[in-house]
Amino acid sequence: MVLFVISIMLFNSVVYKMNKHLTKNQIVHIWQFTMILEIIFDIFIDEKTNGYWYFWKGIDWTNIIVYTLLIPPVNVIFLNWYPFNASCIKKIRYFAFWIAFILIYESLTLLPQPWGYFHYGWWEFSYSAILDPFLFIILRVYYKWIYKIEKAN
């Protein structure tokens, strides 16, 4: 729980104080997209199959905080600093840095209470290592789509 509270304060502070490249509209879109994707995924992996869970098994009000204040700002930060106009090598390094960051963070969330808040059922760390790059790619594609729509208007 300690890591959870610190993370919420830190990630949201970074979003609100360091945002330089994203419009408010883009931030809202990214925030909503992240919440929807996370909730849909968690319905099946968390609630239906007990693959993993936050805090306690089952539907819990604290999950709403995860969906609204923890994960969306991380995606906003990722896109805010993404090197869109950089070389392919720099983009790959950026992806690698973020995947490593997310995996290290997930490892920390698995610490026992009061520090951690995340628990594995049948889910394994390797599944996250495989899935995280795809989630970042989906996020980047979604952002490019929103950016294109904004430019068309």
Summary of the structure (lengths in Angstrom):
residues: 153
radius of gyration: 15.8
end to end distance: 43.5
largest distance: 49.4
contacts: 411
relative contact order: 0.16
helix: 73%
strand: 4%
